[in-house]
């Protein structure tokens, strides 16, 4: 089961993984769990303008803009996730240049 959980950990929130460990039976009906939490939605200010500016890189360097955008968003999310996990937070969903967390 640990191999399955390791694989799932890349795709589902830790909240779901903890539920699977606690009760591995399939969920056949809607369920809920109550716990104190805060919800955070964060996105990159000016991201659309940044992508438009990087999209204007000359054709000789085609693909450089997309590579720069990918690098920028990965750096942002890497730092964000480190801080979030350091404070027992969990990613619920990525939304383009944004992230929903608890």
C-alpha positions as CSV (number, residue, x, y, z in Angstrom):
1,X,0.0,0.0,0.0
2,X,2.9,2.4,0.7
3,X,3.9,2.4,-3.0
4,X,0.3,3.3,-4.0
5,X,0.3,6.1,-1.4
6,X,3.7,7.4,-2.7
7,X,2.3,7.5,-6.2
8,X,-0.9,9.2,-5.1
9,X,0.9,11.8,-3.1
10,X,1.9,13.6,-6.3
11,X,-1.7,13.9,-7.4
12,X,-4.0,14.3,-4.4
13,X,-4.0,16.4,-1.2
14,X,-2.5,15.0,2.0
15,X,-6.1,15.2,3.5
16,X,-7.1,12.5,1.1
17,X,-4.1,10.4,1.7
18,X,-4.7,10.5,5.5
19,X,-8.3,9.4,4.9
20,X,-7.1,6.4,2.8
21,X,-4.6,5.4,5.5
22,X,-7.3,5.7,8.1
23,X,-9.9,3.8,6.1
24,X,-8.8,2.2,2.8
25,X,-12.4,1.3,1.8
26,X,-13.6,3.0,-1.4
27,X,-15.7,6.1,-0.8
28,X,-19.1,5.3,-2.3
29,X,-21.1,8.3,-1.1
30,X,-20.3,11.9,-0.3
31,X,-18.5,12.3,3.0
32,X,-17.1,15.1,5.1
33,X,-14.7,15.7,7.9
34,X,-14.8,18.7,10.3
35,X,-11.6,20.3,11.5
36,X,-10.4,23.8,12.2
37,X,-8.5,25.3,9.2
38,X,-7.9,28.4,7.2
39,X,-8.3,28.6,3.5
40,X,-5.7,30.4,1.3
41,X,-5.9,31.3,-2.3
42,X,-2.8,32.9,-3.8
43,X,-1.8,33.8,-7.3
44,X,1.0,35.6,-9.0
45,X,0.3,39.3,-9.4
46,X,1.0,40.5,-12.9
47,X,1.5,37.0,-14.3
48,X,-0.6,37.6,-17.4
49,X,1.4,40.7,-18.2
50,X,4.7,38.8,-17.6
51,X,3.6,36.0,-20.0
52,X,2.6,38.5,-22.7
53,X,6.0,40.3,-22.4
54,X,8.0,37.1,-22.5
55,X,5.9,35.9,-25.5
56,X,7.3,38.9,-27.4
57,X,10.9,37.5,-27.4
58,X,12.3,37.4,-31.0
59,X,11.7,34.3,-33.2
60,X,15.4,33.5,-33.1
61,X,14.9,32.6,-29.5
62,X,11.5,30.9,-30.0
63,X,10.5,28.9,-27.0
64,X,12.7,31.0,-24.7
65,X,9.6,32.9,-23.4
66,X,7.8,29.7,-22.5
67,X,10.9,28.4,-20.8
68,X,11.3,31.6,-18.7
69,X,7.6,31.5,-17.7
70,X,8.0,27.8,-16.7
71,X,11.1,28.6,-14.6
72,X,9.4,31.6,-12.9
73,X,6.2,29.7,-12.0
74,X,8.1,26.7,-10.8
75,X,10.4,28.9,-8.6
76,X,7.3,30.6,-7.1
77,X,5.4,27.3,-6.4
78,X,8.5,25.6,-5.0
79,X,9.0,28.4,-2.4
80,X,5.3,28.6,-1.7
81,X,5.0,24.9,-1.1
82,X,8.0,24.8,1.2
83,X,6.6,27.5,3.4
84,X,3.1,26.0,3.3
85,X,4.4,22.5,4.4
86,X,6.6,24.1,7.1
87,X,3.3,25.4,8.6
88,X,1.4,22.1,8.3
89,X,-0.5,23.4,5.2
90,X,-1.7,21.3,2.3
91,X,-2.2,22.0,-1.4
92,X,-5.8,21.4,-2.5
93,X,-5.6,22.6,-6.1
94,X,-3.4,24.5,-8.5
95,X,-5.3,26.9,-10.8
96,X,-3.0,28.1,-13.5
97,X,-0.8,30.7,-11.7
98,X,-2.7,30.3,-8.5
99,X,-2.9,27.8,-5.7
100,X,-5.7,26.8,-3.2
101,X,-4.4,25.6,0.2
102,X,-5.6,24.8,3.7
